[in-house]
Amino acid sequence: MKVFKCADLGFKCDWIAKAKNENELLKLIKEHAKKCHDLNEISKEIAEKVKSAIITQ
């Protein structure tokens, strides 16, 4: 199981996503970023930070 916590990127946000693999998790993260943080584009820098914040449980 892959897990991502939005707060780990410095956002004041309690959102946590879990998925079976990284690709599924990244889809959820992109949807959340657009809907809740008005991030229509994910820069390479943010993408790298997101990937480094993903943990395996």
Residue, then its C-alpha position, 0 to 999 in steps of 0.5 A: m500500500k502506498v500512502f501520501k499525506c498532503a501536509d508533508l508538502g507543507f500544506k495546511c491540509d489533513w488529506i491522506a491518500k492510499a492506493k495499491n500502487e504509485n500510479e493510482l496514488l498519483k492520480l488521486i494526488k493530482e485530482h486533490a491538488k486541482k480540486c483543493h489547492d487550485l494546482n492545475e499543473i504539477s511542476k517537475e519540482i512539485a512532482e519530485k517532492v510528492k514522490s519523495a513524500i510517498i511511503t509504503q505501508 
